[in-house]
Amino acid sequence: MSGGILKGAIVTGANGFLGHMLAVRLAGAGVPTVAMSRRDGSRGFEPSRSVVGPLDSPDVWEQVARSLSSLDRCAIFHAAGLNSREGAQADPLGAVQANIGLTAAVLEGARRLGVPRVVFLSTGLLYHRDGRSRYAESDPVRPASMYATTKAAGELLVKGYADTFGLSCVLARLSNVYGTGSSPESIAGRLFGQAAQGGPLRVRSATPIRDFIFVEDATAGIIAAAGAEHVPPVWTVNVSSGEGVSVGSFAEVVRRVTGLGDPVIEDQPGGGVDSLVLSNELIRTTTGWRPLFDLESGIRRTWATFPGRTS
């Protein structure tokens, strides 16, 4: 399937951070887009169509079918689910239902409607952290949290449907996506929230190395992966900046961009280096996509539209 001839897109979780950005970007590119959400968030998806209701409802998928005329040239972007490590730990059964049960409902919807491609938004947290400088798609997987475990199970479910029913699927493993609307539990979300309250900025530890990617780059990469041709029936691909930045360095750029005078506070200094950086070589060589925003420009763009800021 080519992104240039995509005849329609279906985005689940369209009221969420990534789902909303995907729906807006697809619709803005002229792709007829159905924005699916559990409840009406009134976020304005014109010229998209909005379908509200639970993903496991046959009636909801019938509404989707009536909204698009060329289902055989569509892709489903599955962004719904629980995207919080803390939330998954606090409510493991809820995480299973959200990240596995809803994935099954989406795959079943694709099978029944004849939608050929499903893009599952996964996470780089699946990789076995064994000290590599960058993690590639072929590297071992060993999820170390309830959240990552449910994402790994979702990936296996996608593979099962693809093998059994002939779906073409993309497993998009994301690094640390940031931007306006990112979870307040994320590193970036916490820092921007602190900045909006006038600071100071606090981090648990400044030493961990992470792969931060601006949301506009991430959504462009996801769409590029969805349109890739001549790839395996289940294609696993990292969507990342490919660059490692310490949490302390990220916080320092946020401090400088937001104009805060107080230095960044480290609550637990002296911790060991924990690195998670994803190689993006595969998506770059396959699709030609590459990130356009460096760290400072992404942070500036986020701050310019961040709600509740004091200045």
Stockholm file with secondary structure:
# STOCKHOLM 1.0

chainA/1-311         MSGGILKGAIVTGANGFLGHMLAVRLAGAGVPTVAMSRRDGSRGFEPSRSVVGPLDSPDVWEQVARSLSSLDRCAIFHAAGLNSREGAQADPLGAVQANIGLTAAVLEGARRLGVPRVVFLSTGLLYHRDGRSRYAESDPVRPASMYATTKAAGELLVKGYADTFGLSCVLARLSNVYGTGSSPESIAGRLFGQAAQGGPLRVRSATPIRDFIFVEDATAGIIAAAGAEHVPPVWTVNVSSGEGVSVGSFAEVVRRVTGLGDPVIEDQPGGGVDSLVLSNELIRTTTGWRPLFDLESGIRRTWATFPGRTS
#=GR chainA/1-311 SS CCGGGCCEEEEESTTSHHHHHHHHHHHHTTCCEEEEESSCCCCCCTTSEEEESCTTCHHHHHHHHHHCSCGGGEEEEECCSCCCHHHHHHCHHHHHIIIIIHHHHHHHHHHHHTCCEEEEEEEGGGBCCSSCSSBCTTSCBCCCSHHHHHHHHHHHHHHHHHHHHCCEEEEEEECEEESTTCCTTSHHHHHHHHHHTTCCCEESCSCCEECEEEHHHHHHHHHHHHTCCSCCSEEEEEESCCCCEEHHHHHHHHHHHHTCCSCCEESSTTCCCCEECBCCHHHHHHHCCCCCCCHHHHHHHHHHTCTTCCC
#=GC SS_cons         CCGGGCCEEEEESTTSHHHHHHHHHHHHTTCCEEEEESSCCCCCCTTSEEEESCTTCHHHHHHHHHHCSCGGGEEEEECCSCCCHHHHHHCHHHHHIIIIIHHHHHHHHHHHHTCCEEEEEEEGGGBCCSSCSSBCTTSCBCCCSHHHHHHHHHHHHHHHHHHHHCCEEEEEEECEEESTTCCTTSHHHHHHHHHHTTCCCEESCSCCEECEEEHHHHHHHHHHHHTCCSCCSEEEEEESCCCCEEHHHHHHHHHHHHTCCSCCEESSTTCCCCEECBCCHHHHHHHCCCCCCCHHHHHHHHHHTCTTCCC
//
